[in-house]
Amino acid sequence: MINASIRFTASVEKIDKLRDVLLSVLGPTQAMPECICCRLYQDESNPNSWLLFEEWSSEEGLRRHVKSEAYRVVLEAMELSSEAPEVKFSLENKVEGFELIESIRGEDK
């Protein structure tokens, strides 16, 4: 199983927009082949912080997702964050960060 998580923190002015953008990707992501779950959590101790959490049955499924239009929306949501988003991919035998996104999205260029 592959886990992917991104923690976003937005200013008070942008939190509603960030929440709406992140909510908009849940359905399309959940509908993708090999997606086990896609959930959005608000941090109880910091209501301006959201965690987008995904589980995938294979690394290939995650790779297809990262190349998808839904993931482009996630990348755009990062620009709404007031702090650098915390990106973490827990693959079968390693943990990676944003560099995995860059690698995957750059494969077809």
C-alpha positions in Angstrom: 0.0 0.0 0.0 1.2 3.5 -0.9 0.3 6.5 1.2 0.5 10.1 0.1 -0.1 13.1 2.3 0.1 16.9 1.9 -0.4 19.3 4.7 -1.5 22.8 3.7 -1.7 25.9 5.9 -3.5 28.9 4.6 -4.0 32.4 5.8 -7.5 33.3 7.2 -8.2 35.1 3.9 -7.5 32.1 1.7 -8.7 29.2 3.9 -12.2 28.9 2.4 -10.7 28.9 -1.1 -8.2 26.3 -0.2 -10.8 24.1 1.4 -13.1 24.3 -1.6 -10.3 23.5 -4.0 -9.2 20.5 -2.0 -12.8 19.2 -1.6 -13.1 19.4 -5.4 -10.4 16.8 -6.0 -11.7 14.2 -3.6 -14.3 12.7 -5.9 -12.2 12.6 -9.1 -9.3 11.1 -7.1 -11.4 8.5 -5.4 -12.8 7.4 -8.8 -9.3 6.7 -10.1 -8.3 3.0 -10.6 -6.2 1.7 -7.7 -7.2 4.5 -5.3 -8.2 3.0 -2.0 -9.2 6.2 -0.3 -8.8 10.0 -0.6 -9.7 12.1 2.5 -9.4 15.6 3.7 -8.8 16.4 7.4 -8.8 19.7 9.2 -6.3 20.1 12.0 -8.3 20.6 15.3 -5.4 22.6 16.9 -5.0 24.8 13.8 -8.2 25.3 11.7 -6.1 26.9 9.0 -4.3 23.7 8.4 -5.6 20.8 6.2 -4.2 17.4 5.4 -5.0 15.7 2.1 -4.4 12.0 2.6 -4.5 9.3 -0.1 -4.0 5.5 -0.1 -3.1 3.7 -3.3 -2.9 0.0 -4.0 0.2 0.4 -6.3 2.9 2.9 -7.1 1.7 2.9 -10.7 -1.7 4.1 -9.6 -0.2 6.9 -7.7 2.0 7.8 -10.7 -1.0 8.0 -13.0 -2.8 10.2 -10.4 0.2 12.6 -10.1 0.1 13.1 -13.9 -3.7 13.7 -13.9 -5.7 16.9 -14.2 -7.0 16.4 -10.6 -3.4 16.5 -9.4 -2.8 19.7 -11.3 -5.5 21.2 -9.1 -3.7 20.0 -6.0 -0.5 21.6 -7.2 -2.4 24.9 -7.7 -3.8 24.6 -4.2 -0.2 24.6 -2.9 0.0 28.2 -4.1 -2.8 29.1 -1.7 -0.7 27.8 1.3 0.9 30.5 3.5 3.6 28.1 4.4 5.5 25.5 2.3 3.2 22.5 2.1 4.5 19.3 3.8 4.6 16.6 1.1 5.2 12.9 2.1 4.9 9.8 0.0 5.4 6.5 1.9 6.2 4.0 -0.8 6.9 0.3 -0.1 10.5 0.7 1.0 11.1 4.5 1.0 9.7 7.8 2.0 9.9 10.7 -0.5 8.7 14.3 -0.7 8.0 16.9 -3.3 10.9 15.7 -5.5 8.8 12.6 -6.4 6.1 14.9 -7.8 8.7 16.7 -9.9 10.1 13.5 -11.1 6.8 11.9 -12.1 5.4 15.0 -13.8 8.7 15.5 -15.7 8.7 12.0 -17.1 6.8 12.8 -20.3 8.6 16.0 -21.1 
